[in-house]
């Protein structure tokens, strides 16, 4: 199994952010199909989780303080 790196996880988070921006650019913040809000929430949550995992990996890599 391939172990993710903090850099890879940050790239994945940035990709999720870009997908959210694209959805907002296309559908806006007003009335839109219901799935759009669901996708935005899912992508924002996924990006946040990637960032948390990246921070945890960095902390493990740096060792105890």
N, C-alpha and C positions, 0 to 999 in steps of 0.2 A: 504494500500500500504506500502511496506517495504522501509524505507528510507536508502539509501546507506551511508556507513561510509567512511571516508577518507582511512581507511585501505583496505576496500573492493575495492575501486576504484583503489588504488595502485596495488592491486593484479591483477585486470583486465588489467591494463596497462602493468604489467610485463608479463602477459599471451600473450598479443598482441606482445610484444617484442620477446618472445620465438617463436611465430608463424612466425614472420619475419625472425628470425635467421634460423629456420627450412627451410623456403622457399629458403633463400639465400644458405644454405648448399646444398640443393637438386638441385637448378637450376643455382646457381652462379650469377655473375654480367654481364655476356656477353649476347649472343643471347639466348633467352628463350621464351617460349610461352607468348603471350601478356597478358593473364589474370594474370600471375605471377606479373608483374609490377603493375597492377591495385590492386591486393590483397595486395601487400606490401605497396603501398601508402595508401590504406584504413586502414590497420592495424596500420600504423605509425600515421595517423591522429587520429584514435580512441584512441590510447594510449596517445597522447598529450592532447586530450579533457578530458580523464579520470584524467590525472594529474592536469589539470587546475581546474576541478570540485573538486578534492580532496583538492587542495590548498584553494579554495573558502570556502569549508566546514570547514576547519581548522580555517580559518580567522573568520568565523561566530561564531564558537565554542569558540574562544579565546575572542571574543567581541571587542568593539572599543578600539583603542590604546590610 
